[in-house]
């Protein structure tokens, strides 16, 4: 009896040797898009990488020539509401940061990708033929939205491979 195996080969790169695009510093009580160094990069055509877990791998498959990172000095907040009105905002604890990072790294491990470097905010630039990173993501998602598509848009090896192939093709000249 012949057994078939499907092996998905992923070529990912976290750019561990790449220096930050801006110097770090102390944590600020600002959301990531409001950090001065991020605002400057946004003004020059960069976009923050999506923060959703399904895209946690994206900087590792994005061309290194079109990605940068800055030290994550941002503050994330937990909002407590009563009757639909925010009554309190508290910063994430170190424990919550570590838990979220562990969750992201578990998703990456399940997809066959090494853990991401901690403390980085990733910024991406779209290929010149597309208007935005969001447009790239829409093109990546398009096949998975077709009726009957077996492609599951999440951090899994098959979707990572599809994203990598799509992104690479979009950046070819």
C-alpha positions as CSV (number, residue, x, y, z in Angstrom):
1,X,0.0,0.0,0.0
2,X,1.3,3.4,-1.0
3,X,0.9,6.3,1.4
4,X,1.0,9.8,0.1
5,X,2.3,12.7,2.1
6,X,1.7,16.4,1.3
7,X,4.7,18.5,2.5
8,X,4.3,22.3,2.4
9,X,7.6,24.0,2.3
10,X,7.6,27.5,3.7
11,X,10.4,29.9,3.1
12,X,9.9,32.4,5.9
13,X,12.3,35.1,7.1
14,X,11.9,37.3,10.2
15,X,14.9,39.4,9.3
16,X,16.5,38.8,12.7
17,X,19.7,40.7,11.6
18,X,17.8,43.7,10.2
19,X,18.1,46.8,12.4
20,X,15.1,48.8,13.5
21,X,14.0,51.6,11.2
22,X,13.9,54.0,14.2
23,X,15.6,54.0,17.6
24,X,13.6,52.5,20.5
25,X,12.9,54.1,23.9
26,X,10.5,53.9,26.7
27,X,6.9,52.6,26.4
28,X,4.5,55.4,25.7
29,X,0.8,55.6,26.5
30,X,0.0,55.7,22.8
31,X,-1.5,53.2,20.4
32,X,0.9,51.8,17.7
33,X,-0.3,54.2,14.9
34,X,0.2,57.2,17.2
35,X,3.9,56.5,18.0
36,X,6.0,59.3,16.5
37,X,8.3,56.9,14.6
38,X,5.3,55.0,13.2
39,X,3.5,58.2,12.2
40,X,6.6,59.3,10.2
41,X,6.7,55.9,8.4
42,X,3.0,56.0,7.7
43,X,3.5,59.5,6.1
44,X,6.0,58.0,3.8
45,X,3.9,55.2,2.5
46,X,4.3,52.4,5.0
47,X,1.4,50.6,6.6
48,X,1.3,48.8,9.9
49,X,1.1,45.1,9.4
50,X,-2.3,43.7,10.4
51,X,-2.6,42.8,14.1
52,X,-5.2,40.0,13.6
53,X,-3.9,36.5,14.6
54,X,-4.6,35.1,11.0
55,X,-1.9,37.5,9.7
56,X,0.7,37.0,12.4
57,X,3.0,35.4,9.8
58,X,2.7,38.1,7.2
59,X,6.0,40.0,7.9
60,X,7.9,36.8,7.6
61,X,6.7,36.2,4.0
62,X,6.7,39.8,2.9
63,X,9.8,40.8,0.8
64,X,12.5,42.2,3.1
65,X,12.9,45.2,0.7
66,X,9.3,46.3,1.5
67,X,9.2,45.7,5.3
68,X,10.7,47.5,8.3
69,X,10.2,47.3,12.0
70,X,10.4,49.6,14.9
71,X,10.6,48.8,18.6
72,X,7.1,48.3,20.0
73,X,6.8,51.1,22.5
74,X,3.0,51.3,22.2
75,X,0.4,50.6,24.9
76,X,-2.5,48.3,24.4
77,X,-5.6,48.8,26.5
78,X,-8.3,46.7,28.1
79,X,-11.6,48.7,28.2
80,X,-14.2,47.9,30.8
81,X,-17.8,48.9,29.8
82,X,-21.0,49.3,31.6
83,X,-24.2,49.6,29.5
84,X,-22.2,50.1,26.4
85,X,-20.2,53.0,27.8
86,X,-16.4,52.6,28.5
87,X,-16.0,53.3,32.2
88,X,-12.3,52.4,32.6
89,X,-9.2,51.8,30.4
90,X,-6.3,50.0,31.8
91,X,-3.0,49.1,30.1
92,X,-2.3,45.5,29.3
93,X,-0.3,43.8,32.0
94,X,3.1,42.2,31.2
95,X,1.4,38.8,31.8
96,X,-1.3,39.6,29.2
97,X,1.4,40.7,26.7
98,X,3.2,37.4,27.3
99,X,0.0,35.4,26.9
100,X,-0.9,37.0,23.6
101,X,2.7,36.6,22.3
102,X,2.6,32.9,23.3
103,X,-0.8,32.4,21.5
104,X,0.7,34.0,18.4
105,X,3.8,31.8,18.5
106,X,1.6,28.7,19.0
107,X,-0.3,29.6,15.8
108,X,3.0,30.1,14.0
109,X,4.4,26.7,15.3
110,X,1.2,24.9,14.1
111,X,1.8,26.4,10.7
112,X,5.5,25.3,10.7
113,X,6.9,28.8,11.3
114,X,9.5,29.7,13.9
115,X,8.5,32.1,16.7
116,X,8.5,35.8,15.8
117,X,10.9,38.2,17.4
118,X,9.4,39.9,20.4
119,X,8.9,43.7,20.8
120,X,8.5,44.6,17.1
121,X,5.9,46.6,15.2
122,X,6.1,45.7,11.6
123,X,5.4,48.1,8.8
124,X,4.9,47.0,5.2
125,X,4.9,48.7,1.8
126,X,2.8,47.5,-1.1
127,X,4.3,46.8,-4.5
128,X,4.3,49.9,-6.7
129,X,1.5,48.5,-8.9
130,X,-0.9,48.3,-6.0
131,X,-2.3,51.2,-4.0
132,X,-2.1,49.6,-0.5
133,X,-1.2,46.7,1.7
134,X,-4.9,46.3,2.2
135,X,-5.3,45.7,-1.5
136,X,-2.6,43.0,-1.4
137,X,-4.5,41.3,1.5
138,X,-7.8,41.4,-0.5
139,X,-6.0,39.7,-3.4
140,X,-4.6,37.1,-1.1
141,X,-8.1,36.4,0.4
142,X,-9.9,36.4,-2.9
143,X,-9.5,32.6,-3.7
144,X,-10.6,31.6,-0.2
145,X,-13.9,33.4,-0.6
146,X,-14.9,31.5,-3.7
147,X,-17.7,28.9,-3.1
148,X,-16.3,25.5,-2.3
149,X,-12.7,26.8,-1.8
150,X,-10.7,24.4,0.4
151,X,-8.4,27.3,1.3
152,X,-9.0,28.3,5.0
153,X,-7.9,31.9,5.6
154,X,-6.0,31.5,8.9
155,X,-2.5,31.0,10.2
156,X,-2.0,27.5,8.7
157,X,0.7,26.1,6.4
158,X,-1.5,26.0,3.3
159,X,-2.7,29.6,3.7
160,X,0.8,30.8,4.5
161,X,2.1,29.1,1.4
162,X,-0.7,30.6,-0.7
163,X,0.0,34.1,0.8
164,X,3.7,33.7,0.1
165,X,3.2,32.8,-3.5
166,X,0.6,35.5,-4.1
167,X,2.8,38.2,-2.4
168,X,5.9,37.1,-4.3
169,X,4.0,37.2,-7.7
170,X,2.7,40.7,-6.9
171,X,6.2,42.0,-6.3
172,X,7.7,40.5,-9.4
173,X,8.6,43.1,-12.0
